[in-house]
C-alpha cells in the first residue's frame, strides 16, 4: 500500500543552496515554501526536519521520522532524490489545497505529484502526496 507524502523545490532555482529556516519559523511560510523546504530536507537527508512538515495524520500513521523516511525513500524515490521541482496548478476542495508539483528525479525523469495541504494551528502541513499519471503528450 502506498502512502501519500510531502515536499518540493524551485525548478532550476537555487533552492537547495538556501538556508532552511528554524522549525519555529516554518509555520509562517506559505504552503509552496513548505513543500520546497521538505524537498530540500530530503535531499539533505534531514528526515527529522522533513517530518516537521507532515500533518498530524501523517505523523500518526508513521509514528516517527525514521519510519517516515523509509516510506519516502522506498515509495517516493523522486522525492527522496529530487533535482528540481516546478509548482503547477493549485485547487481548493473542502478546505484543503491541492498543489501539483512537477519533480525531476536525479536521472532527469519528470514526475507530477499532487500535495494535499491543510492549515493547522502550526501552519500549513502536508497531509498526503499522490503520484499523478503523466500528461498526454500529442505530436
N, C-alpha and C positions, 0 to 999 in steps of 0.2 A: 504494500500500500504506500503510495507516495503522498507525502505531506507538503503543505504549502510553505513557502519560505520568504526571504526578505533581502533587499538591497539594490544598489546601483551607483554609477558614476558618470561624469560628462563625456560624451562622445569625442574622443580625442583630446579632451581638455586635461589640464594638469591636476586633476582631482586627487590623484594618488600622492602628489607631492605636497598637498595641503595638510596642515596640521589638523588632527582630529580634535574636536572640542572636548573638554572635560564632560563627564556624564551629566553633571549638574546643568550644563548649557544645552544638552541635546534636546530636551523637551521644548525648547523655544525655536527650534529650527523648523522651516516649512517641510511638508511631507516629502518633497523630492529630495531635499537635503538629507532626510532620514535614510532614504533608500541609498543615496550616494555614500553616506558615511558607513552604512552597513557593508556595502560592496567593498569599500576601502578597507574596512576592518577584516573582512575575509581574506583579501589579498595579502594583508599584513599578518594573517593567521592569529589575529587577536579575537579569538572566539568569545572571550569574556565581554569585550566591547560590543561585538556583533549581537550578542544575547540581549543587551540592554535595549536594542531597537525592536525586539519582539514583543508582541502583545501578551497580556497575562494569559490568554488562552493558549498561545503557542508555548509560552514558558511552562504552563501547567502540563501540556501534552508531553514535553520532553524532559522536564524535571530539573535539568542542569545544563550549563553551557557545553559540557563535554558531549552529552548525548545529542544536543542540537548541532554541534559542529560535525559529528559523524553523519547525521542525516543530510546536512548540506553537502558535505564533500562527496558522499555516495549518491545522493539523489539529484543534486543540482550542481554538477561539476562546472557548468558555465558560470555559476555564481561564485563558487569557491575559487576559481581561477578565471577571473574576467579581465579582459584587457581594455575594454571600452564599453560605454553604455550611452544610449540616447533616449531621452524621455519622449514619449509619443502621446497618443490620445489619453484623455482622462475623462472619467464619468462618475456620477454620483448615483447611488441606488440605496435607498433606505438608510441614509446617514453614513454610509461607507463611501470612500473614494476609491475608485479602481484606476490605478496608474499603469499604463502599458510602458514597458521599457524594452528596447532592443539592446541585447547584450552581445558583445563579441567575445568569444572564448579565446584562449591562448593559441588555438590553431587557426584562427581567423573566421570560424563559422559563426553565423548570426543566429540568435535565438530571440523570440519575442516572449516576454514574461508579462504577467499581469499581477501587480501587487494590490492586495486588499489592505487599505489603510483605515484605521479607526482613530478617533480622537479620544484620548483618555485624560484623566486628571494630571498625568505626567507628560502630556503632549501627544503628538502623532506616534502611532506604533504600527508595525507591520503585523497584520493579522492573517496573512497567508500569501502564497505565491503560486500561480498556476502557469504552466508552460503552454503557450498557445500554439496552434498549428501554424506552420509557415504560411505567409500570404501567397495567394495565387499570383504567379508572375506570367504574363502573356507576352507574346512576341508581336 
